[in-house]
Amino acid sequence: MLLFNPKKYQDRNYPDERSKEIMLKTIEWFEGKGMKKMKADYHANEFTYDFAEFVKKEKIFETLFLPKGYGDKDQYYSTYRMFEFSEITGFYGSAYWYMYHVSTLGLDPVFLGDNEDYKHKAAEKLKENPLCAFGLSEKDHGADIYSSSMRLHPQKDGTYLAKGTKYYIGNGNEASIITVFAKMADTDEYVFFVVDSKHEKYECIQNVIQAQNYVAEFELHDYPITEDDILSRGPKAWDDMLNTINICKFNIGSGAIGIVTHSFYEALNHAAHRNLYGKNVTEFAHVKRLFLDSYCRLAAMKLFGLRATDYMRCASENDKRYLLFNPIMKMKVSIQGEVVHEMLWDIIAAKGFEKDNYFSEAMTDLRGFPKLEGTRHVNMALIVKLIASYMFNPGEFPEIPKMNGSENDEYLFNQGKTRGYAKIQFHDFRKTYATKNLPNIEIFKEQIKAYEEFLMVSGMELKDQMMNDFDYLLCVGEIFTLVAYGQLIIESAAIESLDDDVLDRIFDFMVRDFSKFGLELNEKPLSTEAQQAACLKMIKRPAVDNEKFERVLQNHVYSLIDTYEMNP
């Protein structure tokens, strides 16, 4: 099965028993807790202490988070395992996912940093308290990470005192490892250091949101820091901060996949057993369309995520393709999650508000995912820098297989300087598209050619257009993102042996989305006549095949009815 189903999860292949054990025990813990207790904790805004205790007991974060050379002798860091665990925790609730996500955010600056002694110390601290936090954001500066007001003040005895506040810091109430991004008070250079939430000079002021997860505002009151607590300085600290986000924002896409998958099962089961006007809801034409579209979009999210995981794992100094696929995973996949959820909500309507189901919390929490670790605008600004390289300057790379083995993802903790981003090369996407000639993929290829024409007639003027109008940049970037999104979906479909009928239906919505953005770009005031002409060529109608529609609906969507319901 492509979609995660806890009832069938034991059938998945893993490189070692420990990996399988973690996933199965986590599923067992959630199913043992049951929906009723999970929802009671959610409505009571009960912090996920029970999950933290489970993670500690089973040593889960020790296994998932630590790279080779730390912890157990057979330890390795695997983005594939992180993807799986992120999807599972998202499936059961965003508060559990968030505890996991911000813990890995908080720990990664340690293993990206220069302080070898603290790396081993951190591995030990995880045994006592697995929760970590990432002290980056500040209330007054928001996304402006250049303007940190947290300061580290040198003292005459060679130690330091940390002063300042941080805002919107997950796990800031309980974490024993909080990596804090700041500036040196005397030189203004960047610095990363570590604090503990239980220290007397640490004040947890409040939870800045009304929710089950704890998103802290904290203040350091002359918190004593020694060289042993400093992880990195200067440009290295800046790079470590960005590289931490590079690693961890990948979790947002996989978490969203988990959330939407659970809601999909709930919506499907509800509709299948509801009779209106003398017929089952699943027999209505508009419901069939919404369910098929929802399934295809969700399948595309999963296919892209699995393949993007391979590019995270194969990364090296000579292969940085992950730096495109990663922000797409964060932004595109999480936004697609919202799109799918809205379709499902249109089907189940008022049922989605009911307090005892999973859907009601998902419809609120999922909306936050695209806003985490850089907004849509921030991530798209990164993505569009790679248009020229991806579209017109391909490089040569070896074929990358499915990477779900026990290799250590070495490069992620040695990413180095965050420069030369726009020069990253990619393999020729046209070769991937040439492997399939399904009707809707053929139409999609024509749309890509029209987009190439748009880029060619735009020339250097396009850069100025995007700089002067962020909405224009978003639209140009959305179309580019579709090209890369489709490429990895085709690659993943081959690896996962996806039915061609499903793949063609995926590209049905891809054609429609391409057309939508092409029309939007055509209507932009900044678009020239030459650009408008190219945009109109992007507007295409998907291939109509009613028999294929019904086959996919019955064999892949409605076949999932009653295959999963969470234990009460």
N, C-alpha and C positions, 0 to 999 in steps of 0.2 A: 504493500500500500504506500502511496506517495504521502498522503496526509497522516499525521501523527494520530494513532489510536492507542490509548493506554491498555486496552484489552488485548491487543495483538503485538505489544511492544517486544515481548521476549523473542520474537522471530527475527529481530534485527541482528546484523552481523557486527561484531566488534573485534578489535585486534587483541584484546585481553579480557580476562574475567573481571578485573577491577573496574574497568570502564562500564561493562554490562551491569555489574553489581550496583554502581552508583545510580544509574538511571532507573533500574528496577526498584531499588529501595526507595528512591524519591517518589516514584509513582505509587508504590505501596503505602508510603507515609501519607500522601495526599488523599488517596482513596480511603485509607483508614480513618482519616480525620472526617471526611464526608462533607457533603454540600451544606448541610444544615449548620454545622459548627463553623465551617469556613465563612458562611454568610453572616453568622452572628458576630464573629470577630470583625468582619468587614464593616458592619453597621455600627459596631461599638468603637471603631477606630483603634482596635486592639493591636499594638505593635507586635510584629511577628516573632516574639520571643521563642515560641515553640519550634518554629522552623530553624531559628538560630541554634537552638539546643540540639535539634536533629542533625544539622550540618556539622556541629562540633563533635557529636557522638560518633558519627560515621566518617569523620575526617574528610569531608567532601571537598571543601575549598583547598585543603592541603594538596589533594590530588589534582584538582582542576587548574589551580592558579600557578603552581610553582614550575619554573622551567627545569630542565635537566641540570643536575649538579646540586640541587637543593632538595631537602626532604629525603624520601626513600631512594634507594640506589637505582630503582627502575623508574624513577620519576621522569615524566616528559610533559611538555605543554602542547596541547592540541586544540586548534581552533575548531576542529570538527566536534570534539567533545564539548567545547564551550557552546557551540551552536545547538547541540542536542539538549544540553541542560538548560540553556536559555529558553528554548522552545517549550520545554516541559514546565518550567516555572511560570512562564507567561500563560500557558494553557490553564494553569490552576489559579492564577491571580497575580495582578501586576505588583502587589506589595511584596510578594515572595520573589518575583523577578527583580524588583528594584533593590531588595536587600543584596541579592547576588550581584547585580550589575554594578552598584556603587562600591561594593567590596573589591571587585577586580579593578575598577578605576582607581581606588585608593591604594591598592598594593602595587600596581604596575610601575609607578615612579621609583619604587624601591629597586626593582630589578632592571630598570633602565638606567639607574643612577650609577655613581662611582663608588659608593660605600659598600665594599664587599662584606665587611663585618656585619653591617646591619641587615644585609640580605639573609645571612644565616640566622640572625636574631629574629627576623620577621618570620622565618619558617617555623621557629619555635613558638613565637607568640600566637600564631594561628591555632596551635593546639589548645591554648587556653581561651582564646576569643577569636573566632574566625571573621568577625566583622571589621571591615576597613572603611575608610572614607577619603574622599578626594576634595581637599580644601582649595578650590580654585575661585569660584564665583564670589562676587561682592555686591552688596545691595546697590551701592551708588554707581557701579560701573557696568553691571549686567554682562553683556557679551563682549564688552571692551576689555579683553584680557591684558592689553598693554598697560592698563592704568591701575594696577594693583596698589592698594593703600596699606596692605599688611606690610609691616617693616620688621627687619631683624637688626637690632641695635648692638654693635660690638661693645664689649666691656673691657676694662683695663686688664683683667686677669685672663683674657683670651676666650672668655665665654660670650654668650649673647643673651639678649632678652627680646622675646617676640611680643609685639604689640599690634593689635588691630582686630578687625572682625571679618568673618566670612559668612556668606548667606547662601541659602539653598544647597546645603551640604547633606546628602543622604547618609544615614547611619551616624550622624554627628552626635547623637545622644549616647551611643554605646560603644563605638569603635575604639579599639586599643591602638590601631595604627591609622593615624590621620596624616596624610601627606599634604603639606601646606605650601602653596606657591606664593612667593612674596618677593620683596626687593630688599637689598641691603640698605640700611639707613644712611651709610656714609658714602657709598659709591653708586647707588641706584641700580646695581646689577641684579639680575634675577637669581633667586635661590629657592631650592626645595629642601624642606626639613620635615621632621616627624614629631607629632605630639600625641598625647593620650587623653581621651575624653574624661578619664577619671582623675587627672592631675588637679591639684588644688588651684592652680592658676588658669585652668580652663573653665570657662563658663558657658554652659549650654543655655542660651537665652530662651529659645522657643522653637516649636515646630511651626514653620511658616505656612503650612497648609493644614486643612482640616481633612485628615485622611488616616488610613491605617499605617502607611509608611511614614517614617519620621524624616523630615527634610529640615535640617537644623539651621538656625542662626547661632553662631558661637563667637565668643570673644576671648582673646588671649591677653591676660593681665600680667605683663612682665614675666611671661612664661620662660623659664631658664632653658637655654639650648647650648649644647656643647658641640664640638666637631663630630662627635660620635652620632649626633642626630641629624647632621647635614648630609643630604643625598647627592646634590649636584649644585653647581653655581654657574653664573654667567650664561653664555649662549647655550651651553649644555643643558642647563635647567629649562630654558625656553624650548629647546628641541624635545626634551623629555616630556614636557607638558603636552606638546602637540602630538608626539608619538604615542603617548598614553591614550589620547582621544582617538588616534588612528586605530589602535587595537580594539578599544572598547565600544566605540559607537556601532560596531558591527552587531553587538548584542541587541540593539534596538530593533533591527529588522527581524531577527529570529524570535525575539519576544513578541512582536506584533503578530508573526505567523502563528505562534501558539495561542494567543488570545482569540484571534479570528477563527481558528480551527475549532475551538471549544464552542464558540457562538454558532458556528455553522452546524455542528451536530445538534445543538438545542433547537435552532430554527427549523432544521429539516425534520426532526422528530415531531415537533409541535404541528407543523403544517401537514405532515403525513397523516396525523390522527385527528384532524379537524375537518368537519364536514359543514359546508355552507351552501345554501341554495340547492341541496340535494346532490352535491358532488364534493369529493375531497379537494382541499385547497391546492394540493400538488397537481391537480388536473387543469387548473386555470392557466390560460395561455401566458398571461403576464407573469405568473408565478414560475412557470417553467423557464421563461426567459431569464428571470432574476436569479433563480437557482443555478442555471447553467452558467450564466455570466459570473456569478459569485464563485462557483467551483473553479472555473477556468482561471480567474484572476488569482484565487488562492493557490491553485496549482502552480501558476507562473511565479508567484512569490517564493514558493518552496523550491522550485527548480532553479531559479536565479540564486537563491541563498545557498543551496548546496554547491553550485558551481563556483560562486564567489568565494566560498570557503576554501576550495582547492587553490585559488589564486592567492589567498592569504597565506596558505601553508607552503606554497612553492616560492614565496618571495625571496629575493636576494638582492645584492647590490646591482645586479644586471637585469633584474626582473621586478619592476615596481608597478606592475599592472594593477595590483590590489588597490593602489591609491585612487583609481577611478571606480572600481567596483565596490569599494568600501563605502564611500559616501552615497552611492546609488542604493546600496543595501540599507543604509541608515535612512535616507530620505524617501526614495521611490517606493521601497517595499512597505515602509510604515504608512505612507500616504495611501498606497493601494489597500492597506488594511482598513483604513477609514472608508474608502470607497466600497469595499465588500461589505463592511458592517452596515453601512447605510442601505444597501440593497436588501440585506437580510432583515433589517428593521422595517423596510417597506412591506416585507412579506408578513412578519409576525405582528406588526403594528403595536397596539397597546400592551401586548404580552411582554414587549421589551422593557416596560417600566416596572414589572412586578419584582418585589423585593427579594423573593426567594430563589430566583434563577441567576445563573452566571451572567446572562446577557445584560442585565441592568447595570452591573458594575463595569462590564467591558465597554458599554457605550459611553461611559464617562471617562474611564482611565485610558482607553485607547487613543483618545484625542490628544493626550499629552505626549505620545511617543514621537511624533514628528518635530516636537518643539525641544526635545532633549539633545544635548551634545551638539549644539549648532542648529540654528533654524533652517528651514527650507532655503532661504535666501543665502545663508552662509555656505551651505553645502553645494548649492548650485553655482555659486561664484567660483568654487573650486573646480567643479565639473567642467564648466565651459572653457577653462584654461587649457583643457586637453583636446578640444575639438580638432584643431589643426593637425596635431600629432596623430590622433586616432584615425581621422578620416583620410589623411593624405600622406602620411609618412610611416607606413608600417615597417616593423622590424621582423627578424627571424627568431623564433623561439621553439624549443623542443615541445612535443606534444605532452600535455599535462594530464595524467590519469586521475581517476577519483582518488582522493587522498584522505582515507579514513583509517590509516594505519597508525602505528605507534611512533612515528617520527617526531622529533622535538622541533617545534616551530622556532628555530634558532634565530632567524633574522628579525623577527618581530621585536626582540629585545636588544637588537643591534642595528636599528634603522638609521642611526647617524644623523647628519644635518638635514634639516628640512628645507633644502634649496634645490633648484633645478627642476621644480615640479612640472613645468610646461614642456620639458624636454623628454618626458617619459614616453617610451615607445610601446606599441601594441602589435600583436600579430594581426594579419589582414582579416578583418571581419567578413570580407566578401567571400573568403574561402569557406567560412562556416555556413554562410547563407547558401552557398552553392551546393551544399550537401543535401538540401531539401528542396523539392519542387512542388510542395503542396499548394493548392489554389490560393489560399490567403497569404502564404509566405511569398508567392510570386507577386501578388499585389503589393505586399509590403516592400519588396525589393524595388518596385517602381517608385514608391514613395521615397525610398532612400535616395534614388537617383535624382528625384526632384529636390530633395534637401541638399544634395551635393551641388546642384545647379544654383540653389539659393546662396550657398556659401561662396561659390565662385563669382557670381555677379555682385555679391556684397563687397568682396575685397576687404581692404583695410577699414572701410567705412563701418563695417559691422562692429569692430571694437569700440569705436566712438559711440555708436548707437546703444550698445549694451552698457557702457559706462554712464551714459546720460539718462538711461531709463531702466531701472531694475526690473520692471514688468516685462520690458522687451528682452532682457537677459534671461528671465525665467522662461519665457516662451521658446526662445531659441534653444535653451538648455533642455527643456522638456522633450523636444523633438530628438535632440542628440541622445538624451538618456534612453529613449525608446530604442534607438539603434543598438546601443550596447546591451540593453536589457534583453532584447530579442536574440542577440548573438549568444549570450550565456544560456538562455532558455533552450535554444536549439542544441547547444553542446550538452547541456544537462539531460535533455530529453533522450539523447542517444545513449548516454551512460546509464540512465535509469530505465531504459527500454520502454519509454512512454508510447502508448498507442498513438498512431499518426492521426487518428480522428480527433483525439484530445488536443494534440499539438496544433492542428489546423484550426480548431475552435478557439484556442488561445490567441492565434493570430487574427481571428475575426475581431476580437476586441482591440487588438493592437492596431489594426487598420483603422478602426473607428477612432481610437485615441489620436493616432497620427493625423487623421483628417481634422479632428477637433482643434488641435494645436496649429495645424496649417492654416485653418480658417481664421483662428485668433491672430496669428502672425500677419496674415494678409490684411487684417483690419487695423493693425497698429498704425497710428499717425506717422511714425518714423519710417515705415516701409516705403521704399522707392517703387517706381513702376516696374522695374526689372525684378525686384524682390517679390512684388505682388504676383507677377506672372508665374514665378517659380512656386510660390505658395499655393496658387490655385491648382497646380499639377499634383500637389500633395493630397488633395481631397479625392478620396477614392471610396467606392462602395465595396464592402466585403462580399466574397463569393457566397451565394445562397445555396444551401444544401439541406433541405428539410429532413431527409432521411438520416444524414449525419448528425443533425441536431438531436433527433430522437434517440439515436444509438448512444451518443455520449450521455444524454440525460438519463436514460434507463440503465446503461451498463456501468456508468462511473459516478453518477450523482445519486439517483434514487436507490441504487444498490447499497448506499451507506445508511439508509433509514434503519434506525434501531440498532446500529452496530456499536454505538457508544452512548452511555448515560452515566454520569458520575454517581458513585455510591451515595446514598442519602446520609 
